[in-house]
Amino acid sequence: MKSASSRSEKLPSASRKFTSMKSKTDWVRLKSGAGDVKPTPEHPEADVEHIVRGLVRKGLKPLPSKASISLRVDQDVLEWFKAQGTGYQTRINTVLRAFRDASV
């Protein structure tokens, strides 16, 4: 009986063979340092606000849990919040929180 550490029981080496010898990398564009990289569906452009939001939250206490409600507001008010861009519900929550804090 051979031990698991014997030479015949070892797995073959992890060397890999390339399936294609032609690189699909555009080396000329990479070496030129061109900053005109276009976002693609696979690699969308980074949203700076999203990155900063993640950095700002580091080290802070966890956010309170949210409750889902149905709230009726005037159409023009809702349209104004939506016109400010994504995150309109968060902004509505922030306005309500500021009103609560000011009322104390």
PEWO-V424919 format. One record per residue. N is the residue number from 1. RES is the residue in three letters. PSI is psi in whole degrees, -180 to 180 (NA if undefined). OMEGA is omega in radians with two decimals (NA if undefined). NEAR is the number of other ideal C-beta (glycine too) atoms within 10 Angstrom. Layout:
BEGIN
N:RES:PSI:OMEGA:NEAR ; N:RES:PSI:OMEGA:NEAR
END
This chain:
BEGIN
1:MET:129:-3.10:3 ; 2:LYS:148:3.10:8 ; 3:SER:160:-3.11:6 ; 4:ALA:-19:-3.12:6 ; 5:SER:1:-3.13:7 ; 6:SER:157:-3.05:9 ; 7:ARG:-38:-3.09:6 ; 8:SER:-20:-3.12:5 ; 9:GLU:-11:-3.10:9 ; 10:LYS:150:3.11:9 ; 11:LEU:152:3.10:5 ; 12:PRO:159:-3.10:5 ; 13:SER:159:-3.04:6 ; 14:ALA:20:3.14:5 ; 15:SER:141:-3.09:5 ; 16:ARG:148:3.06:6 ; 17:LYS:138:3.13:4 ; 18:PHE:139:3.12:7 ; 19:THR:-22:3.13:5 ; 20:SER:133:-3.12:6 ; 21:MET:-13:-3.11:5 ; 22:LYS:123:3.12:6 ; 23:SER:142:3.10:8 ; 24:LYS:6:-3.14:5 ; 25:THR:135:3.09:8 ; 26:ASP:83:-3.05:10 ; 27:TRP:-34:-3.13:8 ; 28:VAL:-46:3.13:8 ; 29:ARG:-40:3.13:11 ; 30:LEU:-43:-3.12:10 ; 31:LYS:-27:-3.14:8 ; 32:SER:-17:3.14:10 ; 33:GLY:25:-3.12:6 ; 34:ALA:129:-3.13:10 ; 35:GLY:18:-3.08:5 ; 36:ASP:43:-3.13:6 ; 37:VAL:125:-3.12:10 ; 38:LYS:137:3.08:6 ; 39:PRO:147:3.09:9 ; 40:THR:166:3.09:8 ; 41:PRO:-32:3.14:5 ; 42:GLU:-34:-3.08:5 ; 43:HIS:79:-3.11:9 ; 44:PRO:159:3.13:8 ; 45:GLU:138:-3.12:9 ; 46:ALA:134:3.09:9 ; 47:ASP:112:-3.05:10 ; 48:VAL:-39:3.13:8 ; 49:GLU:-39:3.13:11 ; 50:HIS:-42:-3.13:10 ; 51:ILE:-46:-3.12:10 ; 52:VAL:-41:3.13:10 ; 53:ARG:-42:3.12:12 ; 54:GLY:-37:3.14:9 ; 55:LEU:-39:-3.12:8 ; 56:VAL:-36:-3.11:9 ; 57:ARG:-19:-3.10:11 ; 58:LYS:131:3.07:6 ; 59:GLY:-5:3.12:6 ; 60:LEU:162:3.11:7 ; 61:LYS:154:-3.11:6 ; 62:PRO:149:3.09:6 ; 63:LEU:146:3.09:7 ; 64:PRO:153:3.14:7 ; 65:SER:155:-3.11:5 ; 66:LYS:153:3.05:9 ; 67:ALA:136:3.10:5 ; 68:SER:125:-3.14:4 ; 69:ILE:168:2.99:5 ; 70:SER:122:-3.05:4 ; 71:LEU:129:3.14:8 ; 72:ARG:121:3.10:5 ; 73:VAL:160:3.10:10 ; 74:ASP:144:-3.08:8 ; 75:GLN:-41:-3.11:7 ; 76:ASP:-34:3.10:7 ; 77:VAL:-46:3.12:10 ; 78:LEU:-44:3.13:14 ; 79:GLU:-38:3.12:11 ; 80:TRP:-46:3.12:11 ; 81:PHE:-43:-3.14:16 ; 82:LYS:-34:-3.14:13 ; 83:ALA:-19:3.14:8 ; 84:GLN:-9:3.11:9 ; 85:GLY:-173:-3.11:9 ; 86:THR:153:3.14:11 ; 87:GLY:22:-3.09:14 ; 88:TYR:-34:3.13:15 ; 89:GLN:-37:3.10:12 ; 90:THR:-40:3.12:12 ; 91:ARG:-39:3.08:14 ; 92:ILE:-44:3.11:16 ; 93:ASN:-40:-3.14:12 ; 94:THR:-41:3.10:11 ; 95:VAL:-44:3.13:11 ; 96:LEU:-39:3.11:11 ; 97:ARG:-43:3.14:11 ; 98:ALA:-39:3.09:10 ; 99:PHE:-44:3.12:9 ; 100:ARG:-47:-3.11:9 ; 101:ASP:-35:3.14:8 ; 102:ALA:-21:-3.08:7 ; 103:SER:-9:-3.06:6 ; 104:VAL:NA:NA:4
END
